[in-house]
Amino acid sequence: HRPICQDTGIVTVFLEVGRDLRWEGDMDVTDMVNEGIRRAYIDPDNTLRASILNDPDGARRNTGDNTPGVVHYRLVPGDRLDVHVAAKGGGSEAKTKFAMLNPSDSLVEWVLEMVPKMGAGWCPPGMLGIGIGGTAEKAMLLAKEALLDPIDIQELQERGAIDRAEELRLELYEKINRLGIGAQGLGGLTTVLDVKVKDYPTHAANKAVAIIPNCAATRHVHFTLDGSGPAQLTPPSLDDWPKIAREAGEDVRRVDLDAVTREDIRSWKPGDTLLLSGKMLTGRDAAHKRMVDLIAAGEELPVDLEGRFIYYVGPVDPVRDEVVGPAGPTTATRMDKFTRTMLEKTGLLGMVGKAERGPSAIEAIRDNQAVYLMAVGGAAYLVSQAIKGARVLGFPELGMEAIYEFEVEDMPVTVAVDVNGESVHQSGPRTWKLKIETENLE
């Protein structure tokens, strides 16, 4: 069982500790949790990606084993340890929203204003956790805890709401899905699979509200330890997933990355499906920052980007006979501030990532007659099956953020921004929102 998405996140653990529970050993509880995380992430049979960086506003060096996690404790009656573990990716966490509303402000209106601003970087369709009340940090914690609950919106629709929190769940579920944002932000009927709401008493002058989205590749596990031995968890059966056919449709265009030219890409239109074969480079936040700094200093880059495509990805290390581990796209908007420099100074032809591009990046793409292609977020394992070769070419000390060269065969992507600056992430949701409104679709 390899992760379907390469970003297995920062591990967040909720512990309910029985007051009569007794521990053996010299480690404190946080150290125990972090040792568990370390063992899980460096397991040689199923290595997971190390994404955690020390010194977050400084050197940002990778800790190498995905520790430390974030641990929340609550003392409860009894002598057991109840554990919830969430391995939450950075793409969805980055789209968190918070506000201190006035008491009379509409929470529903605020949520409907925020969700479109979240873009597609959280990989919809997924869940939204909403926390209301308490103080600022309490609202955020409520929103995160809400995501631990199972998807049950259909049962709630059948029985009806019994309190304000459930009323909000039903209202927001309907109204968010009518926005037409859809899967991967490309437009459609389903943007959220469920909306969870938790609230807490608050000060008369305040209404703290938080939204934390959870992506389609959500990962949670719950177990209880009673001292009789380790928890026994049964892996899900792979037969529970649908079989994926790798058959190209009639409208798919095959592209040779080793021969494609700027003239070729001028015929690509938003929404076109391409199958990429050949060699592409990779690079994400840290590599882009270093390359832009080198360009500013007039120094040579470790790779030649002329006429090449760059894939925004931080892959998982391979195990057994893998060429590379799961290698899905990261959120492209984080590279927007580097895009003009990269296109104008290196001869880069195009980029591959996930989600939409912002106005500055779209303008740079249009001005330089480049393209932006979208791979499916959350489908990293499937993308890795198209990668037939991988080697590090630059900045090896950055770990998963190093520059790789991938050799791919029939890697599926969608044209998201063409040479004219037309974006499918703008046209798709706009079309579906109008369709939902005029045809009263549900």
C-alpha positions as CSV (number, residue, x, y, z in Angstrom):
1,H,0.0,0.0,0.0
2,R,1.8,3.1,-1.3
3,P,0.3,6.5,-0.6
4,I,-2.1,7.6,-3.4
5,C,-0.8,11.2,-2.8
6,Q,2.9,11.9,-2.2
7,D,2.1,14.5,0.5
8,T,1.5,12.6,3.7
9,G,1.7,15.8,5.5
10,I,2.5,17.0,8.9
11,V,1.1,14.4,11.4
12,T,-1.5,15.7,13.8
13,V,-2.4,13.5,16.7
14,F,-5.3,13.9,19.1
15,L,-4.9,12.0,22.4
16,E,-7.6,11.4,25.0
17,V,-5.6,10.2,28.0
18,G,-7.4,8.3,30.8
19,R,-6.6,9.9,34.2
20,D,-6.0,6.4,35.6
21,L,-3.6,5.4,32.8
22,R,0.0,4.5,33.8
23,W,3.0,4.8,31.5
24,E,6.1,2.6,31.4
25,G,9.4,4.0,30.2
26,D,11.3,7.3,30.4
27,M,10.0,9.1,27.3
28,D,7.4,11.8,27.6
29,V,4.2,11.4,25.6
30,T,5.2,13.8,22.8
31,D,8.5,11.9,22.4
32,M,6.6,8.6,22.1
33,V,4.3,10.1,19.4
34,N,7.3,11.4,17.5
35,E,9.1,8.1,17.7
36,G,6.0,6.4,16.2
37,I,6.0,9.0,13.4
38,R,9.7,8.5,12.7
39,R,9.3,4.7,12.5
40,A,6.3,5.0,10.2
41,Y,7.9,7.5,7.7
42,I,11.3,5.8,7.4
43,D,9.9,2.2,7.1
44,P,12.1,0.7,4.4
45,D,9.2,-1.3,3.0
46,N,6.9,1.7,2.6
47,T,9.0,4.9,2.9
48,L,6.8,8.1,3.1
49,R,7.9,11.6,2.2
50,A,9.7,13.7,4.8
51,S,8.1,17.1,4.4
52,I,8.8,18.8,7.8
53,L,11.4,21.6,8.0
54,N,13.2,23.1,11.0
55,D,13.7,26.8,11.3
56,P,10.6,27.7,9.3
57,D,11.5,31.4,8.7
58,G,15.2,30.7,8.3
59,A,17.2,27.9,6.8
60,R,14.2,25.6,6.5
61,R,16.2,22.4,6.7
62,N,14.3,19.1,6.3
63,T,14.3,17.0,9.6
64,G,14.6,13.8,7.5
65,D,11.9,11.7,9.2
66,N,8.8,13.9,9.2
67,T,9.0,14.7,12.9
68,P,7.9,16.5,14.9
69,G,4.2,16.0,14.7
70,V,1.6,18.3,16.3
71,V,0.1,16.7,19.4
72,H,-3.1,17.7,21.3
73,Y,-4.0,16.2,24.7
74,R,-7.2,15.9,26.7
75,L,-7.5,14.2,30.1
76,V,-10.7,12.1,30.4
77,P,-12.0,9.5,32.9
78,G,-10.7,6.0,32.6
79,D,-7.5,4.1,32.0
80,R,-7.3,3.9,28.2
81,L,-5.6,6.0,25.5
82,D,-7.8,7.0,22.6
83,V,-5.8,8.1,19.6
84,H,-6.8,9.9,16.4
85,V,-4.1,10.4,13.8
86,A,-4.4,12.7,10.8
87,A,-1.7,12.8,8.1
88,K,-2.8,16.1,6.5
89,G,-1.1,17.4,3.3
90,G,0.1,21.0,3.0
91,G,-2.0,21.8,0.0
92,S,-5.2,21.6,1.9
93,E,-3.7,23.1,5.1
94,A,-2.5,26.1,3.1
95,K,-6.1,27.0,2.2
96,T,-7.2,27.5,5.9
97,K,-9.2,30.6,6.5
98,F,-9.9,32.5,9.7
99,A,-11.8,35.6,10.7
100,M,-13.1,37.3,13.8
101,L,-16.6,38.2,12.6
102,N,-18.9,40.7,14.2
103,P,-21.6,39.0,16.2
104,S,-24.3,40.0,13.7
105,D,-22.3,39.0,10.6
106,S,-23.5,36.1,8.5
107,L,-21.3,33.1,8.8
108,V,-22.8,31.5,5.6
109,E,-22.0,34.6,3.6
110,W,-18.5,34.6,4.8
111,V,-18.0,30.9,4.0
112,L,-19.4,31.4,0.5
113,E,-17.0,34.3,0.0
114,M,-14.0,32.3,1.2
115,V,-14.5,29.0,-0.6
116,P,-13.9,30.4,-4.2
117,K,-10.8,32.2,-2.9
118,M,-9.4,28.9,-1.7
119,G,-9.0,27.9,-5.3
120,A,-8.3,24.3,-6.2
121,G,-5.1,23.8,-4.3
122,W,-6.9,21.8,-1.6
123,C,-7.9,19.2,-4.2
124,P,-11.7,19.2,-4.1
125,P,-14.0,17.5,-3.8
126,G,-13.3,17.0,-0.1
127,M,-14.6,18.0,3.4
128,L,-14.7,21.3,5.1
129,G,-14.2,21.6,8.8
130,I,-15.7,24.7,10.3
131,G,-15.1,25.9,13.8
132,I,-17.2,28.6,15.4
133,G,-16.8,30.4,18.7
134,G,-14.4,30.3,21.7
135,T,-11.2,32.3,21.0
136,A,-9.2,32.5,17.8
137,E,-7.1,29.4,18.6
138,K,-10.2,27.5,19.8
139,A,-12.1,28.1,16.5
140,M,-9.1,26.7,14.6
141,L,-8.9,23.7,16.8
142,L,-12.6,23.0,16.4
143,A,-12.3,23.2,12.6
144,K,-9.4,20.6,12.7
145,E,-11.3,18.3,15.1
146,A,-14.4,18.4,12.9
147,L,-12.5,16.8,10.1
148,L,-12.0,13.6,12.2
149,D,-15.7,12.8,11.9
150,P,-16.9,10.4,9.2
151,I,-18.8,11.5,6.0
152,D,-22.5,11.3,6.9
153,I,-24.2,14.3,5.2
154,Q,-26.6,11.9,3.4
155,E,-27.9,10.5,6.7
156,L,-28.3,14.1,8.0
157,Q,-30.3,15.1,4.9
158,E,-32.6,12.1,5.5
159,R,-33.3,12.8,9.2
160,G,-33.1,16.6,9.2
161,A,-31.2,19.0,11.5
162,I,-31.8,19.1,15.3
163,D,-29.5,22.1,16.1
164,R,-27.9,25.2,14.6
165,A,-24.7,23.4,13.7
166,E,-26.5,20.8,11.7
167,E,-28.6,23.5,10.0
168,L,-25.4,25.1,8.9
169,R,-24.0,21.8,7.6
170,L,-27.0,21.3,5.4
171,E,-27.2,24.9,4.2
172,L,-23.5,25.2,3.4
173,Y,-23.3,21.8,1.7
174,E,-26.1,22.8,-0.7
175,K,-24.8,26.3,-1.4
176,I,-21.1,25.5,-1.7
177,N,-21.9,22.8,-4.3
178,R,-24.0,25.3,-6.2
179,L,-20.9,27.4,-6.7
180,G,-19.9,25.1,-9.5
181,I,-16.2,24.9,-8.5
182,G,-16.1,21.1,-9.0
183,A,-13.4,18.5,-8.9
184,Q,-9.9,19.9,-9.2
185,G,-11.5,23.4,-9.6
186,L,-12.4,22.6,-13.2
187,G,-16.2,23.1,-12.8
188,G,-18.9,20.6,-11.7
189,L,-21.7,19.6,-9.4
190,T,-19.6,18.4,-6.5
191,T,-17.1,20.6,-4.6
192,V,-17.7,19.3,-1.1
193,L,-18.5,15.7,0.0
194,D,-19.5,16.9,3.5
195,V,-19.4,20.0,5.7
196,K,-18.6,19.5,9.4
197,V,-19.4,22.2,12.0
198,K,-18.3,22.4,15.6
199,D,-19.0,25.3,17.9
200,Y,-18.2,26.5,21.4
201,P,-19.4,29.3,23.7
202,T,-17.8,32.7,22.9
203,H,-17.5,36.2,24.2
204,A,-20.4,38.5,23.6
205,A,-18.2,40.8,21.4
206,N,-16.8,38.0,19.2
207,K,-17.7,35.4,16.6
208,A,-14.4,33.6,15.7
209,V,-14.8,31.4,12.6
210,A,-12.3,29.1,10.9
211,I,-12.4,26.9,7.8
212,I,-10.0,24.0,7.3
213,P,-10.4,22.0,4.1
214,N,-9.5,18.3,3.8
215,C,-8.5,17.0,0.4
216,A,-9.8,14.0,-1.5
217,A,-6.9,12.0,-0.3
218,T,-7.9,12.4,3.3
219,R,-6.0,10.1,5.8
220,H,-7.3,9.5,9.3
221,V,-7.1,6.6,11.7
222,H,-8.6,6.0,15.1
223,F,-7.6,3.3,17.7
224,T,-7.7,2.7,21.4
225,L,-4.9,1.3,23.5
226,D,-5.8,-0.5,26.8
227,G,-2.5,-1.9,27.8
228,S,-3.1,-5.4,26.3
229,G,-0.8,-4.8,23.3
230,P,-0.4,-2.8,20.2
231,A,-3.4,-1.8,18.1
232,Q,-4.2,-4.2,15.3
233,L,-5.2,-2.3,12.1
234,T,-6.3,-4.1,9.0
235,P,-5.1,-2.4,5.8
236,P,-8.0,-1.7,3.3
237,S,-8.4,-4.1,0.5
238,L,-7.2,-2.9,-2.8
239,D,-10.3,-4.6,-4.3
240,D,-12.3,-1.8,-2.7
241,W,-10.9,0.6,-5.3
242,P,-12.1,0.7,-8.9
243,K,-9.9,-0.7,-11.6
244,I,-8.1,2.1,-13.5
245,A,-7.9,1.7,-17.3
246,R,-5.0,3.4,-18.9
247,E,-6.7,3.7,-22.3
248,A,-6.3,7.0,-24.2
249,G,-9.5,8.5,-25.6
250,E,-9.9,9.6,-29.2
251,D,-9.4,13.3,-28.4
252,V,-6.1,12.8,-26.5
253,R,-3.0,14.3,-28.1
254,R,0.4,12.7,-27.6
255,V,3.4,15.1,-27.0
256,D,7.1,14.3,-27.4
257,L,8.7,16.5,-24.8
258,D,12.1,16.1,-26.4
259,A,10.9,17.6,-29.7
260,V,8.0,19.9,-28.8
261,T,8.4,23.5,-29.9
262,R,6.9,26.9,-29.1
263,E,5.0,26.7,-32.4
264,D,3.5,23.4,-31.4
265,I,2.1,24.6,-28.1
266,R,0.3,27.5,-29.8
267,S,-2.3,25.1,-31.0
268,W,-3.1,23.8,-27.4
269,K,-6.4,25.0,-25.9
270,P,-7.7,25.0,-22.3
271,G,-9.2,21.7,-21.5
272,D,-7.2,19.7,-24.1
273,T,-5.9,16.4,-22.8
274,L,-2.3,15.5,-23.5
275,L,-0.1,12.5,-22.9
276,L,3.5,13.5,-22.3
277,S,6.4,11.4,-23.2
278,G,10.1,12.2,-22.9
279,K,12.3,14.1,-20.4
280,M,11.1,16.8,-18.1
281,L,12.7,18.6,-15.2
282,T,11.2,19.0,-11.7
283,G,11.4,21.9,-9.2
284,R,9.2,23.4,-6.5
285,D,9.5,26.2,-3.9
286,A,13.0,25.8,-2.7
287,A,14.5,25.1,-6.1
288,H,12.7,28.0,-7.7
289,K,14.0,30.4,-5.0
290,R,17.5,29.2,-5.5
291,M,17.3,29.4,-9.3
292,V,15.9,33.0,-9.2
293,D,18.6,34.0,-6.8
294,L,21.3,32.6,-9.1
295,I,19.8,34.4,-12.1
296,A,19.7,37.7,-10.1
297,A,23.4,37.1,-9.2
298,G,24.3,36.4,-12.8
299,E,25.4,32.8,-12.0
300,E,24.9,29.6,-13.9
301,L,21.9,27.4,-13.2
302,P,22.5,23.7,-12.5
303,V,20.2,22.7,-15.4
304,D,19.5,24.1,-18.8
305,L,15.8,25.0,-19.0
306,E,15.7,26.2,-22.6
307,G,12.8,24.6,-24.4
308,R,12.0,22.4,-21.4
309,F,9.0,21.7,-19.2
310,I,9.3,21.8,-15.4
311,Y,7.1,19.7,-13.1
312,Y,6.2,21.1,-9.7
313,V,6.7,18.0,-7.6
314,G,8.4,16.7,-4.5
315,P,8.4,12.9,-5.0
316,V,8.5,10.1,-2.4
317,D,11.7,8.0,-2.3
318,P,11.4,4.7,-4.2
319,V,11.1,1.3,-2.5
320,R,11.7,-2.2,-3.9
321,D,11.5,-2.0,-7.8
322,E,10.1,1.5,-8.1
323,V,11.8,4.1,-10.3
324,V,10.4,6.8,-8.0
325,G,7.7,6.8,-5.3
326,P,4.4,8.6,-5.7
327,A,5.0,11.9,-7.5
328,G,1.9,14.0,-7.9
329,P,1.8,17.8,-8.6
330,T,2.1,20.4,-5.9
331,T,0.1,23.7,-5.8
332,A,1.3,25.8,-8.7
333,T,0.3,29.2,-7.2
334,R,3.2,29.1,-4.8
335,M,5.5,29.4,-7.9
336,D,3.6,32.4,-9.3
337,K,6.1,35.0,-8.0
338,F,8.9,33.2,-9.8
339,T,7.1,32.6,-13.1
340,R,8.0,35.7,-15.0
341,T,11.7,35.5,-14.2
342,M,11.8,31.8,-15.0
343,L,10.0,32.2,-18.4
344,E,11.9,35.4,-19.5
345,K,15.4,34.4,-18.3
346,T,15.6,30.7,-19.0
347,G,13.6,29.9,-22.2
348,L,11.3,27.6,-20.2
349,L,8.5,26.4,-22.5
350,G,5.9,25.2,-20.0
351,M,5.1,24.2,-16.4
352,V,3.1,21.3,-14.9
353,G,1.4,21.5,-11.5
354,K,-1.9,21.4,-9.8
355,A,-4.7,23.9,-9.4
356,E,-5.1,27.4,-10.9
357,R,-2.5,30.1,-11.6
358,G,-2.9,33.7,-10.3
359,P,-3.2,36.8,-12.4
360,S,0.5,37.6,-12.4
361,A,1.5,34.1,-13.6
362,I,-1.2,34.1,-16.3
363,E,0.1,37.4,-17.6
364,A,3.6,36.1,-17.6
365,I,2.5,33.0,-19.5
366,R,0.7,35.0,-22.1
367,D,3.5,37.5,-22.5
368,N,6.1,34.7,-23.0
369,Q,3.8,32.5,-25.2
370,A,4.3,29.6,-22.7
371,V,1.7,27.1,-21.3
372,Y,0.7,25.7,-17.9
373,L,-0.5,22.1,-17.8
374,M,-2.4,20.6,-14.9
375,A,-1.8,17.1,-13.5
376,V,-4.4,15.6,-11.2
377,G,-3.8,16.4,-7.6
378,G,-4.1,13.5,-5.1
379,A,-3.3,10.9,-7.8
380,A,0.4,10.7,-7.2
381,Y,0.7,7.0,-7.3
382,L,-1.0,6.8,-10.7
383,V,1.3,9.6,-12.0
384,S,4.4,7.7,-10.8
385,Q,3.4,4.7,-13.0
386,A,4.1,6.9,-16.0
387,I,7.6,7.8,-14.8
388,K,10.2,5.4,-16.3
389,G,13.4,7.0,-15.2
390,A,14.5,9.5,-12.5
391,R,17.8,11.1,-11.5
392,V,18.8,14.2,-9.5
393,L,20.4,17.0,-11.4
394,G,20.5,19.9,-9.0
395,F,20.4,20.9,-5.3
396,P,20.5,17.3,-3.9
397,E,20.7,18.7,-0.4
398,L,17.1,19.8,-0.7
399,G,15.8,16.3,-0.5
400,M,12.4,15.9,-2.0
401,E,12.7,19.5,-3.3
402,A,15.8,18.8,-5.4
403,I,15.7,19.2,-9.2
404,Y,15.1,15.8,-10.8
405,E,15.0,14.8,-14.4
406,F,12.1,12.4,-15.1
407,E,11.6,10.3,-18.2
408,V,7.9,9.8,-18.6
409,E,5.7,7.8,-20.9
410,D,2.1,8.8,-21.5
411,M,1.8,11.0,-18.5
412,P,-1.7,12.5,-18.5
413,V,-2.2,16.3,-18.2
414,T,-4.7,18.9,-19.1
415,V,-4.0,22.3,-20.7
416,A,-4.9,24.7,-17.9
417,V,-3.5,28.0,-19.3
418,D,-2.8,28.4,-23.0
419,V,-0.5,30.9,-24.8
420,N,-3.3,33.4,-24.9
421,G,-3.7,33.4,-21.1
422,E,-7.0,31.6,-21.2
423,S,-7.5,29.6,-18.0
424,V,-9.7,26.5,-17.6
425,H,-9.9,27.2,-13.9
426,Q,-11.7,30.4,-14.7
427,S,-13.9,29.3,-17.6
428,G,-14.9,25.9,-16.1
429,P,-16.4,27.0,-12.8
430,R,-18.0,30.0,-14.5
431,T,-19.7,27.7,-17.0
432,W,-20.9,25.2,-14.4
433,K,-22.2,27.9,-12.0
434,L,-24.3,29.3,-14.8
435,K,-25.5,25.8,-15.8
436,I,-26.5,25.0,-12.2
437,E,-28.4,28.3,-11.8
438,T,-30.2,28.1,-15.2
439,E,-31.0,24.4,-15.3
440,N,-31.5,24.0,-11.5
441,L,-29.1,21.1,-11.4
442,E,-28.3,19.3,-8.1
